[in-house]
Amino acid sequence: MTRFWTNWLRVWCFCVLAFGLVLAAVAVPALDGPARWIYGLVQIGHAQPLSFEAPGMRFSIALVGAVTFGWGLTIAGMIKAARLGGAPVWRDLTAAFGLWYIVDSGISILTGFGLNAVSNTGFLIAYLIPVLRSGVLRG
């Protein structure tokens, strides 16, 4: 993989980590502004908006943020391992993203938050561009 695509994936991982921190910050009410904005976008047109004050909601969002942050760190480690392990590792990582996409987007659509599936699509495409363009899946 060229330096350009490697740097692309580094920035992509940084975005995952940053998104995780934004969600985790919901645990502190004074820091929940960015997450409220994101949730406001996802809820456009939804009859009953999500409330950060609902019992357990603040905990749930912050916990998802912590998991997302950990996922970003795991992805960064897998990308490093894939550079050493080659195509089999890239294929496993790409399959994992595909399965995540199906489950997460399916849940989003089934629960009435289809706009999240749109952001998931952008997220997946941003990963697939360097992977497909660099040819790391072949080998």
Buried (B, 14 or more C-beta within 10 A) or exposed (E): BEEEBBEBBEEBBEEBBBBBBBBBBBBEEEEBEBBEEBBEEBBEEEEEEBEBEEEEBBEBBBBBBBEBBEBBBBBBEBBBBBBEEBEEBBBBBBEEBEEBBEEBBEEBEEEEBBBBBEBBEEBBEBBBBBBEEBEBBEE
